[in-house]
Amino acid sequence: MSSLRIVFDAGASRVLIDESRPLAEHEQIWVWDVFYASMLHVLAEQGQAEELREQLDSWAVQMASKVYIPADKVQAAGLNRIRHDLELVSAPESVVPAGMFVLEVTAADSGWPQVEIAGSEGSTASQTAAAVVALAQHFLDTNPLFIRELPIHLLSLRKFYTDVMAPTDARSVQEAPVYALSKALEYYKDAGETIGRSLN
């Protein structure tokens, strides 16, 4: 089992991500999708989900055509960071805790790991949104391949919430991550076939 603590300050400008054991690279996108779907449902019930959706969707649209370009060009375009006003810190003493989310990730006998989310029921919308973005940024900073996955998953999630099910629907917490994974796999399959044809 792996545990992730997402600790944020009162202003939601500084966030600490603490992993008890680093997740396998292929598990990171699933864990993030589950966290996003869960938090978006909470924010949607409060009528405060749109800002987070717009912020992430805007970044994903900009990144979608750049997932295969060199990392230095992505950095030069400023797209390696989702929010430039959000600081991730690595030392616990660098943030004055105002709340925390804890994600417990447990390997399943088959399929994707189980993700249990606890904590911070009284967090503000800005703190919740910051926690979601911070976890994505943490994976972007620690896994070079994550930047190729996250934009495709975000665009798949945008389609899900627009065409299939609103984030206010409690079923979306379970169904959105599965949909995003399925659509992303379709994209990579089609992209691989296109590249294969161009090489023949």
Protein Blocks (a to p, Z undefined) as FASTA:
>chain_A
ZZddddddfkopaccdddfbdcdfklmmmmmmmmmmmmmmmmmmnopmmmmmmmmmmmmm
mmmmmmmgcfklmmmnopmpfblkbccdfbfklpccfbdcdddddddfbhcdddddeejk
lbcfklmmmmmmmmmmmmmmmmmklmmmmmmmmmmmmmmmmmmoccklmklmmmmmmmmm
mmmmmmmmmmmmmmmmmmZZ
